[in-house]
């Protein structure tokens, strides 16, 4: 007799990933409010460059077509953090740029000063839902002769 764990109908993995992404947001918010990084803290943040909501210069997307890692340490400016996204000014090859990154695009967050790291599963553009057949129970609403809305539902099993 096999004792396999049943598949959960509650998306625990997604809930945990979202909660851990909130940790990243809170840490960045603390840095924003404090006006800079405390002590020797600094961050390596890796994110998917083509996720919805990511806004980075075209030359960076061309150079990093899938993932990019940024360092927030000495030279960054205008760090702004909201519930779902952060933006930060960084310089690449001497060219100042503003990056906008949704927390959903973040795949890694590391603070090497204290040996802290979080790794996330990607959840977005590259994880498109699988194609499926049209739902057979999704019947359109029909206008009845008396003007009321009637839904045709057939609960019989197909053989």
ChimeraX commands (.cxc) that place a marker at each C-alpha (Angstrom):
marker #1 position 0.00,0.00,0.00 radius 0.5
marker #1 position 1.46,3.34,-1.02 radius 0.5
marker #1 position 1.19,6.36,1.24 radius 0.5
marker #1 position 1.64,9.21,-1.21 radius 0.5
marker #1 position 0.94,12.74,-0.06 radius 0.5
marker #1 position -2.27,13.95,-1.69 radius 0.5
marker #1 position -2.06,16.98,-3.97 radius 0.5
marker #1 position -3.00,20.13,-2.07 radius 0.5
marker #1 position -5.88,22.26,-3.24 radius 0.5
marker #1 position -4.37,25.17,-1.31 radius 0.5
marker #1 position -1.42,26.82,-3.15 radius 0.5
marker #1 position 0.98,26.72,-0.18 radius 0.5
marker #1 position 4.09,27.21,-2.35 radius 0.5
marker #1 position 2.68,30.38,-3.90 radius 0.5
marker #1 position 1.60,31.73,-0.51 radius 0.5
marker #1 position 5.06,31.13,0.97 radius 0.5
marker #1 position 6.81,32.66,-2.07 radius 0.5
marker #1 position 4.62,35.76,-1.79 radius 0.5
marker #1 position 5.34,36.08,1.94 radius 0.5
marker #1 position 9.09,35.80,1.36 radius 0.5
marker #1 position 8.91,38.41,-1.40 radius 0.5
marker #1 position 7.28,40.65,1.20 radius 0.5
marker #1 position 10.46,40.21,3.26 radius 0.5
marker #1 position 12.47,41.67,0.36 radius 0.5
marker #1 position 10.01,44.57,0.11 radius 0.5
marker #1 position 10.21,45.27,3.82 radius 0.5
marker #1 position 14.01,45.21,3.82 radius 0.5
marker #1 position 14.18,47.59,0.85 radius 0.5
marker #1 position 11.55,49.82,2.48 radius 0.5
marker #1 position 13.71,50.01,5.64 radius 0.5
marker #1 position 16.67,51.08,3.49 radius 0.5
marker #1 position 14.48,53.65,1.72 radius 0.5
marker #1 position 13.21,55.07,5.03 radius 0.5
marker #1 position 16.67,55.04,6.60 radius 0.5
marker #1 position 18.22,56.91,3.69 radius 0.5
marker #1 position 20.83,54.24,3.00 radius 0.5
marker #1 position 22.22,50.86,3.90 radius 0.5
marker #1 position 23.13,50.30,7.55 radius 0.5
marker #1 position 26.60,49.01,8.40 radius 0.5
marker #1 position 28.14,46.67,5.84 radius 0.5
marker #1 position 24.84,45.47,4.41 radius 0.5
marker #1 position 24.52,45.30,0.64 radius 0.5
marker #1 position 22.25,43.36,-1.68 radius 0.5
marker #1 position 22.48,41.27,-4.81 radius 0.5
marker #1 position 19.05,41.14,-6.41 radius 0.5
marker #1 position 18.43,38.87,-9.39 radius 0.5
marker #1 position 15.26,39.29,-11.43 radius 0.5
marker #1 position 13.64,38.19,-14.69 radius 0.5
marker #1 position 14.16,40.98,-17.22 radius 0.5
marker #1 position 11.13,40.19,-19.38 radius 0.5
marker #1 position 8.53,39.82,-16.64 radius 0.5
marker #1 position 5.47,42.07,-16.89 radius 0.5
marker #1 position 6.10,45.37,-15.13 radius 0.5
marker #1 position 9.91,45.26,-15.38 radius 0.5
marker #1 position 11.19,48.53,-16.84 radius 0.5
marker #1 position 14.88,48.66,-17.67 radius 0.5
marker #1 position 16.79,50.30,-20.53 radius 0.5
marker #1 position 16.68,48.44,-23.84 radius 0.5
marker #1 position 20.45,47.91,-23.92 radius 0.5
marker #1 position 20.22,46.04,-20.60 radius 0.5
marker #1 position 17.42,43.79,-21.87 radius 0.5
marker #1 position 19.57,43.02,-24.92 radius 0.5
marker #1 position 22.55,42.25,-22.70 radius 0.5
marker #1 position 20.50,40.28,-20.16 radius 0.5
marker #1 position 17.62,38.72,-22.11 radius 0.5
marker #1 position 16.48,36.41,-19.29 radius 0.5
marker #1 position 17.88,37.37,-15.88 radius 0.5
marker #1 position 19.92,40.21,-14.46 radius 0.5
marker #1 position 21.61,40.72,-11.10 radius 0.5
marker #1 position 21.98,44.20,-9.65 radius 0.5
marker #1 position 24.05,45.26,-6.66 radius 0.5
marker #1 position 22.70,47.79,-4.21 radius 0.5
marker #1 position 25.69,48.93,-2.21 radius 0.5
marker #1 position 27.66,52.15,-2.70 radius 0.5
marker #1 position 26.23,53.98,-5.71 radius 0.5
marker #1 position 22.46,53.86,-5.95 radius 0.5
marker #1 position 19.86,56.58,-5.67 radius 0.5
marker #1 position 16.12,57.24,-5.62 radius 0.5
marker #1 position 15.20,53.89,-4.06 radius 0.5
marker #1 position 11.41,53.82,-3.95 radius 0.5
marker #1 position 9.44,50.88,-2.62 radius 0.5
marker #1 position 5.72,50.19,-2.91 radius 0.5
marker #1 position 3.68,47.10,-2.13 radius 0.5
marker #1 position 4.39,45.27,-5.41 radius 0.5
marker #1 position 7.39,46.98,-6.98 radius 0.5
marker #1 position 10.61,48.85,-6.30 radius 0.5
marker #1 position 12.58,51.30,-8.39 radius 0.5
marker #1 position 16.19,52.31,-8.02 radius 0.5
marker #1 position 18.74,54.43,-9.84 radius 0.5
marker #1 position 21.96,52.66,-10.81 radius 0.5
marker #1 position 24.81,53.36,-13.18 radius 0.5
marker #1 position 25.82,50.89,-15.92 radius 0.5
marker #1 position 29.07,51.67,-17.71 radius 0.5
marker #1 position 28.85,55.25,-16.45 radius 0.5
marker #1 position 25.31,55.67,-17.81 radius 0.5
marker #1 position 22.71,56.43,-15.12 radius 0.5
marker #1 position 19.52,54.38,-15.38 radius 0.5
marker #1 position 16.33,53.90,-13.41 radius 0.5
marker #1 position 15.12,50.33,-13.03 radius 0.5
marker #1 position 11.59,49.35,-12.04 radius 0.5
marker #1 position 11.25,45.79,-10.77 radius 0.5
marker #1 position 8.09,44.08,-9.50 radius 0.5
marker #1 position 8.78,41.80,-6.55 radius 0.5
marker #1 position 7.16,38.99,-8.56 radius 0.5
marker #1 position 10.12,39.19,-10.98 radius 0.5
marker #1 position 12.75,38.69,-8.24 radius 0.5
marker #1 position 14.36,35.25,-8.27 radius 0.5
marker #1 position 17.20,35.79,-5.75 radius 0.5
marker #1 position 17.89,38.19,-2.89 radius 0.5
marker #1 position 21.25,38.00,-1.11 radius 0.5
marker #1 position 22.83,40.07,1.66 radius 0.5
marker #1 position 26.36,38.64,1.80 radius 0.5
marker #1 position 27.29,40.83,4.78 radius 0.5
marker #1 position 25.22,38.58,7.04 radius 0.5
marker #1 position 25.10,35.44,4.89 radius 0.5
marker #1 position 21.36,35.84,4.20 radius 0.5
marker #1 position 19.71,34.70,0.99 radius 0.5
marker #1 position 16.31,33.92,-0.44 radius 0.5
marker #1 position 15.69,32.03,-3.67 radius 0.5
marker #1 position 12.32,32.29,-5.40 radius 0.5
marker #1 position 10.51,30.34,-8.05 radius 0.5
marker #1 position 9.75,32.40,-11.10 radius 0.5
marker #1 position 6.08,33.22,-11.43 radius 0.5
marker #1 position 5.12,35.21,-14.45 radius 0.5
marker #1 position 5.54,35.68,-18.17 radius 0.5
marker #1 position 7.53,32.50,-18.74 radius 0.5
marker #1 position 5.07,30.49,-16.64 radius 0.5
marker #1 position 2.08,30.83,-18.91 radius 0.5
marker #1 position -0.89,28.60,-18.12 radius 0.5
marker #1 position -1.17,25.40,-20.10 radius 0.5
marker #1 position -3.57,25.36,-23.02 radius 0.5
marker #1 position -6.76,23.48,-22.34 radius 0.5
marker #1 position -10.01,22.51,-24.01 radius 0.5
marker #1 position -12.97,24.86,-23.72 radius 0.5
marker #1 position -14.91,24.21,-20.51 radius 0.5
marker #1 position -18.04,22.24,-21.30 radius 0.5
marker #1 position -19.89,23.58,-18.26 radius 0.5
marker #1 position -19.39,27.21,-19.27 radius 0.5
marker #1 position -22.61,27.74,-21.20 radius 0.5
marker #1 position -23.53,31.26,-22.37 radius 0.5
marker #1 position -26.47,33.10,-20.85 radius 0.5
marker #1 position -29.55,32.99,-23.12 radius 0.5
marker #1 position -32.32,35.56,-23.19 radius 0.5
marker #1 position -35.63,33.83,-22.45 radius 0.5
marker #1 position -38.83,34.78,-24.26 radius 0.5
marker #1 position -40.09,36.58,-21.14 radius 0.5
marker #1 position -36.93,38.78,-21.04 radius 0.5
marker #1 position -35.28,37.12,-18.02 radius 0.5
marker #1 position -31.76,35.71,-18.10 radius 0.5
marker #1 position -31.65,31.94,-18.14 radius 0.5
marker #1 position -28.56,29.78,-17.83 radius 0.5
marker #1 position -28.71,26.39,-19.48 radius 0.5
marker #1 position -26.94,23.90,-17.20 radius 0.5
marker #1 position -26.70,20.19,-17.96 radius 0.5
marker #1 position -25.51,18.14,-14.97 radius 0.5
marker #1 position -25.73,14.81,-16.76 radius 0.5
marker #1 position -22.55,12.85,-17.28 radius 0.5
marker #1 position -21.29,12.40,-20.81 radius 0.5
marker #1 position -20.74,8.78,-21.78 radius 0.5
marker link #1:1,2 radius 0.2
marker link #1:2,3 radius 0.2
marker link #1:3,4 radius 0.2
marker link #1:4,5 radius 0.2
marker link #1:5,6 radius 0.2
marker link #1:6,7 radius 0.2
marker link #1:7,8 radius 0.2
marker link #1:8,9 radius 0.2
marker link #1:9,10 radius 0.2
marker link #1:10,11 radius 0.2
marker link #1:11,12 radius 0.2
marker link #1:12,13 radius 0.2
marker link #1:13,14 radius 0.2
marker link #1:14,15 radius 0.2
marker link #1:15,16 radius 0.2
marker link #1:16,17 radius 0.2
marker link #1:17,18 radius 0.2
marker link #1:18,19 radius 0.2
marker link #1:19,20 radius 0.2
marker link #1:20,21 radius 0.2
marker link #1:21,22 radius 0.2
marker link #1:22,23 radius 0.2
marker link #1:23,24 radius 0.2
marker link #1:24,25 radius 0.2
marker link #1:25,26 radius 0.2
marker link #1:26,27 radius 0.2
marker link #1:27,28 radius 0.2
marker link #1:28,29 radius 0.2
marker link #1:29,30 radius 0.2
marker link #1:30,31 radius 0.2
marker link #1:31,32 radius 0.2
marker link #1:32,33 radius 0.2
marker link #1:33,34 radius 0.2
marker link #1:34,35 radius 0.2
marker link #1:35,36 radius 0.2
marker link #1:36,37 radius 0.2
marker link #1:37,38 radius 0.2
marker link #1:38,39 radius 0.2
marker link #1:39,40 radius 0.2
marker link #1:40,41 radius 0.2
marker link #1:41,42 radius 0.2
marker link #1:42,43 radius 0.2
marker link #1:43,44 radius 0.2
marker link #1:44,45 radius 0.2
marker link #1:45,46 radius 0.2
marker link #1:46,47 radius 0.2
marker link #1:47,48 radius 0.2
marker link #1:48,49 radius 0.2
marker link #1:49,50 radius 0.2
marker link #1:50,51 radius 0.2
marker link #1:51,52 radius 0.2
marker link #1:52,53 radius 0.2
marker link #1:53,54 radius 0.2
marker link #1:54,55 radius 0.2
marker link #1:55,56 radius 0.2
marker link #1:56,57 radius 0.2
marker link #1:57,58 radius 0.2
marker link #1:58,59 radius 0.2
marker link #1:59,60 radius 0.2
marker link #1:60,61 radius 0.2
marker link #1:61,62 radius 0.2
marker link #1:62,63 radius 0.2
marker link #1:63,64 radius 0.2
marker link #1:64,65 radius 0.2
marker link #1:65,66 radius 0.2
marker link #1:66,67 radius 0.2
marker link #1:67,68 radius 0.2
marker link #1:68,69 radius 0.2
marker link #1:69,70 radius 0.2
marker link #1:70,71 radius 0.2
marker link #1:71,72 radius 0.2
marker link #1:72,73 radius 0.2
marker link #1:73,74 radius 0.2
marker link #1:74,75 radius 0.2
marker link #1:75,76 radius 0.2
marker link #1:76,77 radius 0.2
marker link #1:77,78 radius 0.2
marker link #1:78,79 radius 0.2
marker link #1:79,80 radius 0.2
marker link #1:80,81 radius 0.2
marker link #1:81,82 radius 0.2
marker link #1:82,83 radius 0.2
marker link #1:83,84 radius 0.2
marker link #1:84,85 radius 0.2
marker link #1:85,86 radius 0.2
marker link #1:86,87 radius 0.2
marker link #1:87,88 radius 0.2
marker link #1:88,89 radius 0.2
marker link #1:89,90 radius 0.2
marker link #1:90,91 radius 0.2
marker link #1:91,92 radius 0.2
marker link #1:92,93 radius 0.2
marker link #1:93,94 radius 0.2
marker link #1:94,95 radius 0.2
marker link #1:95,96 radius 0.2
marker link #1:96,97 radius 0.2
marker link #1:97,98 radius 0.2
marker link #1:98,99 radius 0.2
marker link #1:99,100 radius 0.2
marker link #1:100,101 radius 0.2
marker link #1:101,102 radius 0.2
marker link #1:102,103 radius 0.2
marker link #1:103,104 radius 0.2
marker link #1:104,105 radius 0.2
marker link #1:105,106 radius 0.2
marker link #1:106,107 radius 0.2
marker link #1:107,108 radius 0.2
marker link #1:108,109 radius 0.2
marker link #1:109,110 radius 0.2
marker link #1:110,111 radius 0.2
marker link #1:111,112 radius 0.2
marker link #1:112,113 radius 0.2
marker link #1:113,114 radius 0.2
marker link #1:114,115 radius 0.2
marker link #1:115,116 radius 0.2
marker link #1:116,117 radius 0.2
marker link #1:117,118 radius 0.2
marker link #1:118,119 radius 0.2
marker link #1:119,120 radius 0.2
marker link #1:120,121 radius 0.2
marker link #1:121,122 radius 0.2
marker link #1:122,123 radius 0.2
marker link #1:123,124 radius 0.2
marker link #1:124,125 radius 0.2
marker link #1:125,126 radius 0.2
marker link #1:126,127 radius 0.2
marker link #1:127,128 radius 0.2
marker link #1:128,129 radius 0.2
marker link #1:129,130 radius 0.2
marker link #1:130,131 radius 0.2
marker link #1:131,132 radius 0.2
marker link #1:132,133 radius 0.2
marker link #1:133,134 radius 0.2
marker link #1:134,135 radius 0.2
marker link #1:135,136 radius 0.2
marker link #1:136,137 radius 0.2
marker link #1:137,138 radius 0.2
marker link #1:138,139 radius 0.2
marker link #1:139,140 radius 0.2
marker link #1:140,141 radius 0.2
marker link #1:141,142 radius 0.2
marker link #1:142,143 radius 0.2
marker link #1:143,144 radius 0.2
marker link #1:144,145 radius 0.2
marker link #1:145,146 radius 0.2
marker link #1:146,147 radius 0.2
marker link #1:147,148 radius 0.2
marker link #1:148,149 radius 0.2
marker link #1:149,150 radius 0.2
marker link #1:150,151 radius 0.2
marker link #1:151,152 radius 0.2
marker link #1:152,153 radius 0.2
marker link #1:153,154 radius 0.2
marker link #1:154,155 radius 0.2
marker link #1:155,156 radius 0.2
marker link #1:156,157 radius 0.2
marker link #1:157,158 radius 0.2
marker link #1:158,159 radius 0.2
view
